[in-house]
Amino acid sequence: MFLVHDMTQPLNSGTLSFPGTDRAFRVVSVDVGQPDILLSRLEAFDVHAGTHMDAPLHFVPGGRDVASNPLRILPAHVVRIDSAQICPDDVPSDGADCAVLFSTGWEHRAGREDYHRDHPSIGVEAAHRLVDVGVALVGLDTPSCDNVTKTPNCPAHHVLCGAGIPIVEGLVHLGPLIGHPAQIFFVAFPLPFARVEASPVRAVALLPA
C-alpha cells in the first residue's frame, strides 16, 4: 500500500506560458444542443506549461519523443537546494537508475508572472555529473532547468537531453519529501503525443502507507 503525494500544478485559464506573459490554455465549450452535456475543447495548448516533461527530442533532432518515453516507477532522491545554481556536489552519488528531484523553494512562485524570471537552474557541470552518475530522470520545481536569461543556449537541456534523460519541470510540494525516512518512488506519465517534445504530466510521489 502506498500514499499518493501529488506534485502537480493545477492547470486553469490563468496558467501562463514561458516566459510568463501569455496564457497557456484556451478552453471553449462546444454547444451540442443539450444543456445537460458539457463538451470542452482546447483551442490553445502549451505542452511546456505547468508541471511537464521535456523528452530528449526537445533538444536532440531525431531524439525520443514523449510518446516513446518509458513509463517507469522510479526510486527517488529529493535534494534541497539553497543556492541559485545546482552544482555537482548536489548530485547524489547513489542516483543511478533513480529520479533525482531538486527542491529550490521556487515552487512558491508558481502561478505568478515572476515564476518564469531569474529562477534557479542546473549548472552544466551538475548536468554532466547527473549523466555520469546514471540517473534515469531529473526533476525540479522551476519552469526550466536552464535560466535562459543567463544561459540562452540552454546547456543543461543539451547535456541531459543528449544523454536521453527526461526532465520534469514545474514540480510542486517537494518540501515535505526532503529528508523523508522511507524510500520514495516517483511517477510522472506524459500524454503519448507522437513526434512532440513535451507534455504536461501528473507527477506524484508514492510513499509507504
PLY file of the C-alpha trace (Angstrom):
ply
format ascii 1.0
element vertex 209
property float x
property float y
property float z
element edge 208
property int vertex1
property int vertex2
end_header
0.00 0.00 0.00
1.17 3.50 -0.86
0.12 7.03 -0.06
-0.04 9.24 -3.15
1.58 12.67 -2.75
0.60 14.96 -5.61
3.39 17.15 -7.03
1.50 18.69 -9.93
0.50 22.30 -10.55
-3.22 22.74 -11.28
-3.96 23.84 -14.84
-6.53 26.56 -15.40
-7.29 29.60 -17.55
-4.70 31.60 -15.60
-1.80 29.23 -16.27
1.00 31.08 -18.05
3.34 30.02 -20.81
7.06 30.68 -20.69
8.25 33.42 -20.27
5.18 34.28 -18.20
3.33 36.72 -20.42
0.80 34.62 -22.37
-1.96 32.26 -21.30
-1.05 28.62 -21.78
-4.56 27.32 -22.44
-7.72 28.48 -24.12
-10.73 26.30 -23.39
-14.06 26.68 -25.18
-17.35 24.90 -24.63
-18.96 23.21 -27.61
-22.72 23.54 -27.98
-24.07 20.03 -28.65
-27.69 21.08 -28.41
-28.31 19.52 -24.98
-27.94 21.79 -21.94
-27.04 18.96 -19.55
-23.98 17.85 -21.54
-20.63 19.63 -21.23
-18.14 19.22 -24.04
-14.90 21.20 -23.86
-12.28 21.81 -26.50
-8.74 23.13 -26.17
-8.08 25.81 -28.78
-4.62 26.54 -27.37
-2.40 24.12 -25.51
1.20 24.82 -24.44
2.84 21.45 -23.78
5.55 23.17 -21.69
3.12 24.77 -19.23
2.70 23.82 -15.60
4.26 20.56 -14.45
5.58 18.99 -17.62
8.15 16.61 -19.06
10.77 17.50 -21.66
11.69 14.49 -23.78
15.10 14.28 -25.49
13.51 15.42 -28.77
13.25 18.90 -27.23
16.97 19.48 -27.86
18.05 16.45 -29.90
16.83 16.27 -33.52
15.50 12.78 -34.03
15.58 12.08 -30.29
12.93 10.23 -28.30
9.53 11.94 -28.16
7.16 11.91 -25.18
5.14 9.06 -26.67
8.27 6.89 -26.67
9.37 7.78 -23.16
9.43 4.65 -20.96
6.69 4.55 -18.32
8.57 3.84 -15.12
8.07 3.99 -11.36
11.45 5.21 -10.13
13.09 5.29 -6.70
13.67 8.96 -5.97
16.11 11.23 -4.19
14.80 14.66 -3.15
17.61 17.18 -2.74
17.21 20.58 -1.08
18.98 23.42 -2.89
19.71 26.74 -1.18
21.61 28.47 -3.97
20.79 29.91 -7.38
22.57 27.11 -9.23
22.64 23.36 -8.75
26.24 22.18 -8.52
27.94 18.80 -8.98
28.17 18.30 -5.21
24.35 18.48 -5.04
24.02 15.32 -7.15
23.63 12.16 -5.03
26.32 9.63 -5.82
23.81 6.76 -5.47
21.37 8.18 -8.03
21.87 5.54 -10.73
18.54 4.47 -12.29
16.73 6.89 -9.95
14.74 10.09 -10.26
16.72 12.97 -8.76
14.39 15.81 -7.77
15.73 19.23 -6.77
13.74 21.40 -4.35
14.88 25.03 -4.66
11.85 26.61 -2.98
10.84 28.25 -6.26
7.55 26.34 -6.35
6.01 29.01 -4.10
6.04 31.39 -7.09
4.10 29.01 -9.34
1.18 30.84 -10.95
2.87 34.25 -10.69
4.50 36.11 -13.56
7.84 36.28 -11.72
7.88 32.47 -11.57
9.49 32.49 -15.03
12.20 35.07 -14.20
15.62 34.62 -12.58
14.86 31.15 -11.23
17.50 28.65 -10.02
18.93 26.34 -12.63
21.13 23.30 -13.16
24.75 24.20 -13.85
26.34 22.49 -16.83
28.86 20.71 -14.59
25.98 19.36 -12.48
24.21 18.22 -15.64
27.31 16.27 -16.66
27.51 14.81 -13.15
23.88 13.63 -13.40
24.74 11.86 -16.64
27.90 10.33 -15.16
26.00 9.00 -12.14
23.45 7.39 -14.46
20.22 8.99 -13.25
17.03 7.92 -15.01
15.15 11.23 -14.70
15.76 14.74 -13.42
13.05 16.90 -11.85
12.92 20.33 -10.26
10.48 22.97 -9.05
11.36 25.69 -11.57
9.84 26.27 -15.02
13.08 25.26 -16.73
16.33 23.52 -15.82
18.16 26.40 -17.55
17.93 30.08 -16.70
17.58 31.31 -20.28
18.34 34.92 -19.30
21.82 33.91 -18.14
22.42 30.93 -20.45
20.20 31.32 -23.56
21.92 28.35 -25.24
20.38 26.07 -22.56
23.45 23.96 -21.75
21.79 21.77 -19.11
19.00 20.85 -21.51
21.54 19.93 -24.16
23.53 17.72 -21.80
20.55 15.91 -20.26
18.53 15.52 -23.45
21.67 14.47 -25.30
22.06 11.63 -22.78
18.42 10.57 -23.21
17.39 11.74 -19.73
13.84 13.17 -19.47
13.38 16.34 -17.43
10.30 17.11 -15.35
9.97 20.85 -14.71
7.47 22.80 -12.62
7.11 20.36 -9.71
5.39 21.49 -6.51
5.01 20.14 -2.96
8.58 18.88 -2.80
9.21 20.32 0.67
7.54 17.55 2.72
9.64 14.94 0.93
13.04 16.37 1.91
14.69 14.02 4.37
11.79 11.58 4.31
12.91 8.45 6.20
11.25 5.96 3.84
12.03 5.11 0.24
10.13 7.42 -2.09
9.06 6.44 -5.59
8.36 8.98 -8.32
5.87 8.72 -11.18
5.34 11.25 -14.00
3.48 9.98 -17.04
3.17 12.24 -20.11
0.40 12.09 -22.67
1.55 9.96 -25.64
1.91 12.71 -28.23
3.76 11.29 -31.23
6.59 13.48 -32.58
6.05 16.03 -29.78
8.90 17.03 -27.47
6.98 17.73 -24.24
3.75 17.09 -22.37
2.07 18.04 -19.11
2.32 15.22 -16.59
0.54 14.14 -13.42
3.57 13.87 -11.14
3.23 12.02 -7.84
5.41 10.54 -5.14
4.45 7.15 -3.75
5.08 6.83 -0.01
4.73 3.73 2.16
1.34 3.74 3.90
0 1
1 2
2 3
3 4
4 5
5 6
6 7
7 8
8 9
9 10
10 11
11 12
12 13
13 14
14 15
15 16
16 17
17 18
18 19
19 20
20 21
21 22
22 23
23 24
24 25
25 26
26 27
27 28
28 29
29 30
30 31
31 32
32 33
33 34
34 35
35 36
36 37
37 38
38 39
39 40
40 41
41 42
42 43
43 44
44 45
45 46
46 47
47 48
48 49
49 50
50 51
51 52
52 53
53 54
54 55
55 56
56 57
57 58
58 59
59 60
60 61
61 62
62 63
63 64
64 65
65 66
66 67
67 68
68 69
69 70
70 71
71 72
72 73
73 74
74 75
75 76
76 77
77 78
78 79
79 80
80 81
81 82
82 83
83 84
84 85
85 86
86 87
87 88
88 89
89 90
90 91
91 92
92 93
93 94
94 95
95 96
96 97
97 98
98 99
99 100
100 101
101 102
102 103
103 104
104 105
105 106
106 107
107 108
108 109
109 110
110 111
111 112
112 113
113 114
114 115
115 116
116 117
117 118
118 119
119 120
120 121
121 122
122 123
123 124
124 125
125 126
126 127
127 128
128 129
129 130
130 131
131 132
132 133
133 134
134 135
135 136
136 137
137 138
138 139
139 140
140 141
141 142
142 143
143 144
144 145
145 146
146 147
147 148
148 149
149 150
150 151
151 152
152 153
153 154
154 155
155 156
156 157
157 158
158 159
159 160
160 161
161 162
162 163
163 164
164 165
165 166
166 167
167 168
168 169
169 170
170 171
171 172
172 173
173 174
174 175
175 176
176 177
177 178
178 179
179 180
180 181
181 182
182 183
183 184
184 185
185 186
186 187
187 188
188 189
189 190
190 191
191 192
192 193
193 194
194 195
195 196
196 197
197 198
198 199
199 200
200 201
201 202
202 203
203 204
204 205
205 206
206 207
207 208
